[in-house]
Structures are given as C-alpha cells and as structure tokens.
Amino acid sequence: MQYNLVLSTNKGAVRLWRRHGFEVILTLPKAFRHSKFGFVDAFDRYKQLET
C-alpha cells in the first residue's frame, strides 16, 4: 500500500499521482496554509501495490 498527501494547488503532483493510478480517498478542506494562496485543500491519495 502507498499513501500520499497532495495539495490541491500542486497541479503537477495531482496529475502525476493520477497517472500512476492513485485514487483520492479523502479531501481535507483548507488543510494547509499556503503562503501565496491562503488555505488550500489537500488530497489523501491511495494505491494498493501488487505483491
């Protein structure tokens, strides 16, 4: 299992994790205070790895 927290403003990371099959299992509203954008959402992403 692999688990990652990705900020909604990090568009490159959002695309990367989606491309590699990671699913958003939870959105945390206003979870992070970004210096430029203020409070932004964070995505919990998950993928079950092959054994």
N, C-alpha and C positions, 0 to 999 in steps of 0.2 A: 504494500500500500504506500502511496506517496500522497502527501498532503501539502498544499501551499496556500499562502495568503497573498493576494494580489490586489493592489489598489486600483480602483476604477479609472483613475487618471493615467495609469501606465498602459497605454494602448498597445505598445509593442509586446509587453508581457502577457496582456489579455489575449492577443492573437496567438502568441507562441504556445501558451498552455492549451488553448482551444484546439490548435492544430495538432497537438500531441495527445488529444483525447481526454483531457482533464475536464471534468464537469463542475459547474458551480453548484455547490450543495447548500450554500448559505450566503446571503448578502447581509453584511453588517453596516447599517446606515450610519453615516457620519462617524466612522470608527477611527479615523486618522486625521490629525490636523496638519494639512499641507501648507507650507509657507507661502505658496502662490495662490492656491485655490480655496483655502479655508478648509472646512471639514469635508472630507470625501468618503465615499463608501469603500468598503473592502470586500473582496470576494474570497470565500473559502472554496478552494478547488481540490478535487479528489480524483484519484485514479487507482483502481485495483491493478497491481502489477502481476504479470504472469509468473508462475512458479516454475 
